[in-house]
Amino acid sequence: MPRPTPTLDRHGATACLSDTAAATPATATTPAARATLASSAAPTTSAAPATPATSAARRPRRWLLMGVFALGAALAGSLAAASELRPFQVSYVWVWHGATVALSSLELTHRQDDIWAYTSSTGPRGIGRLYPMRPHLQSIMRIGAQGVQPLHFVATGSGRRHDAHVDFDWDAGRITGTYEGAKVDMPTQAGVQDDLSVQIALLVQLLAGKTPDKALEINKDAVREYVYRREGEQTLDTALGSIDTIVYAIHHPGSPRTTRFWCAPSKNFIPMQAQQKRIDSVEWTMRIESLTIQ
């Protein structure tokens, strides 16, 4: 599901939410919730046409890949889905105008109790090597009766102006930090997600047998709403073989862009493909390369 860190580039890898996705709460101080990401990104020296690698660093940071997402599950549904959620590693190739330009790797790990970590790393391939972005994202989240609650989100590797370090303190009811140069200090909202946790929220909903209708995601110093819809079923020929999928579309009202995810029920609803269109023109496609479910 990729900030389409397909979370695949900084904005897409398991699912990509885009117009084109913290330290623990005050009562928790575990190292897991204080995880940080290191990155090294060379400065951009000249203007160039946008590719998934560059636009991902701007605003397709979601999953992608998402990547996938959703909110407001009933208590029983959230508990059932959380019990079915399993750690996984998945990779996607990014295709732009018929050429492979990047590879995104995402991993969901279960740390302890109700704490999970979701990490996305994207590197260039082919002509994508002309661009310096090497997006790295990580979300530490809590998954339980309350659904998916992000605790700490970090994004690096796409240039300092695209970095993000955001804490979600659910006990104090505040979201603080910095996001792409903007200072963040606002109240929490039920169901609000970061670029990566939004993808896992979608998976949790689908595993619970629910079709999400919307997603709320932090966007600099504001919260943006996306609308989901189920578009039908399709069998895809993938690197993993022929796989039956359900197609979901996500769209921000007023935006000319729509991102679609081909989620596979037989693979815990992990997306086999993600694609973004601007009206009728395909901007990028993410295709699954490998998948391991524990």
N, C-alpha and C positions, 0 to 999 in steps of 0.2 A: 503494500500500500504505500511511497514513496511518496518537504516544504517544497510539490512532488517533488518533498524531500524528499509513486511509486515511489513519506517521508521519504526520494531518490536523489534529489539534489537537495540543496538546503531546504527547499520547499517541496517535497514529494516522495516517496519510496514505497510505500504500501498503498498509498492513496494520496492524490494530490488535490488539495483544496487550493484554489487560487482564482483570481479574476482572470486568469490566463486562458508544507504540516506536515530547580528551586531547592533550595534547601527545604528540608521537611518542615511541617508546621511547627509553630513555636514550641509545641510540647514534644517534638521529636528531634533528635540530634544525631541520628545514626549516620555513619560514613556513607552508607548507600544513598541516602537522600541528599548528601553533599557532594555527589560525584561531579567532577568537572571534565571538560574536554580541552585538549591541547590542539593547536592547529598552526600551520604555517602556510601563508598564502602570499604569493608574489604579487606586487602591485600591477594593476592594469596600465599598459603603456599607450594603448591606442584604441580608438573606437572600432567596433566590429559589429556585424549583424548578430542579432540575438539568437542564441541556440538554447536548447533545454538547460544546458549547464549554467548559462548566465541568467536566463529568466528564472531558473529555479532559485538562484540566489536572491532574486528580487521578491517573487511572490508565489511561485508554484511550490511551496515548501511542504505540501501536504500529501497524503496517500490515500499517494503513491504511497501512489504508488499508490494512499491511500489511499497512496497510496492514497476512504473507509472510515466509519465513525457513527456516532449519534448518542442521543442523550435522553434523559428523563425516563429511564426504565423503571418499571415497578419493582418493588423489593424482591419478590420471588424471582422475577425474570433476571435481575442483576445477579443474584446469588447463584442461580442455575448456570448462567453464562460464564460467570467468573470461575466456576468449578470446571467448566469445559475448556476454558482457555488454556492453551499449551504453549510452552516456549517454542520458538522456531527461528530458523535462519533462512533468508530469502534474498535472491539477487535479481536485478532487472537490467536489461540493456535499454538505453534511450535511443530512439530513432528520430532523426530530424531530416526532413526532405529526402528520405530513403537511405540516409547514411547513419551508421552507429556512431554516436558522439560521446557516450558516457556509460558507465556501469555503476549501479547503486547496490550496496549491500546493507541489509537491515537485519537486526537481531532483537528478538524479544526474550528477556530472561526473567525468571522468577527468583528474586533475591531472598526474601524471608517474609513469613506471615502474609500480609496483604500488599507487600511492596514489590513492584515490578519495574524493570528498566527496559526502555526501547531505544535502540541506537541506530543511526543511519550514517553511512559514509559513501561519498560519491567521488569517483575519479574519471578523468577523461579517457576517451578512446578515439582513434582516428583523428579527424579534423578537430575534435574537441580538445586535443592537446594544445591548440593555439590559445586556449583560454586558461587563466591561472587559477580559477576557482577549484577548491577541493573541499566541498561542504561537509561538515561533521555536525551532527545533531544528537542530542540525548535528552530523553524525558524520563524522569523518575516519577512514578505515579503510584497511587493507592487504589486498589480495586477490591470492592467489598459490597456490603449492603447498600451503600450510598451510590454505587456505580463507579465510574472511572473518575478519579480526582487527581489531576496533575499536582506535583509537589515542587518540582524544580526542572526548569528547561534551559538548556544551553545550546547555542548555535555558533559555530566558528568556521573558519576556513574559506569564507567568501569575501574577505576584506572587512576591515574593522567597522565600516558603516553598516554592514549587514549582520554584525554579531548580535547575540541576544543572551541575556542572563536574567531569568525571571523566576521569582519565588512565589508560590501560592500558599498562603497561610490560612487554611480553612478555619482554624480555631479563632484567629483574630479577624477573619473576614476581609483580608486585604491581599491584593496582588501587587508586588513591587519589583523593581529592577530596571533594566534597560532593554529596549527592543529596537534594533535598527536605528540607533541614535536617539530614540525617543525615551524620555523618562517615564516609567510606568509606576503609577500609584493610584489604584482604584479598588473599589469593593469587589469581592468575589460574587459570581452569579452561579446559581445552580446549573450544572451542565457545561460550564465554560471549559474549553480545552486549549492546549497548546498545539503547535504544528504537528507533533508526533502523537500525543495522547489522543487526539481526535480520531486517528486511524484505529487505535485500539478500542476506543469507545464504539466505533462502528462495528468492529468484529464482535464485541461483547453483545451488542444489540442483535446482530444476525444470529449468533450462536443461541440466543435466548428465543429465537423464532419470531423476532420482531423486525419490522421494516421501519427504519428511522425516517422521520419526516423533516428533521432539520438538524443543524449543528451550529454551535456557538464557538467561535475561535478568537483568541486574542490576536489583535492586529495593531502593533505598536501600542499606543496608549488608549485603545478603544477595543470594543468587541464587535466582531462582524458575524452576521447570520448567513448561513447557507441553507438552501432548500434541497432535499433529496427527493428523488422519485425512482420507482422501479419501472424499467422500460421493457422487460421481457427476458427471454432465455436465449442462449446461443451456445453452440458447440464450437470451441476454438481448437485449432491445431497449434500446439505449443511445443516448447523444448522438452516438456514433460509428457508429451503425447496428446491425444485427443481428449479434451476435458469439457464436461458440461458446465456452463456458467450461468449466473443471473446477472443481468446488466443493470447497474444503478447509475443515475446521473446526479451530479451535484452542481448547483448554480447559485451565484450570489445575485439577488434581484437587482436589475439595472445594469448588470455586466453583460457584454457581448460574448463572454466565454462560458463554456460548459465543459466539465470534466466527467468522463465516464469510467466506471470500473467494472471489469468482468470478474465477479467473485465466484469462486468454486465451492459449492457446498461439500464436495468430497474432500476438499483440502482445508477444512475449517474456515471456509469463506475467505481465505487469503486471495487477493486479486491475482489473476493470471495475466491481466493486461490493464493498462490505463491509457486514456487518450484525451487530449484537450483540443477542443475546436473553438475557433473564433468565428461565430456564425456558422458557415458551412466549410471553412478552411481548417484543415488539420494543422495544428501548431507543433505537436510532438506526440509520440507514442512510446509507452513503456511496455516491454514484453518480458515475461518471466524467463529467467535463465536457469535458476536452480532453486530447490526448496527442500528443507529438512525440518520435519515436525517431530519434536521429542515426545 
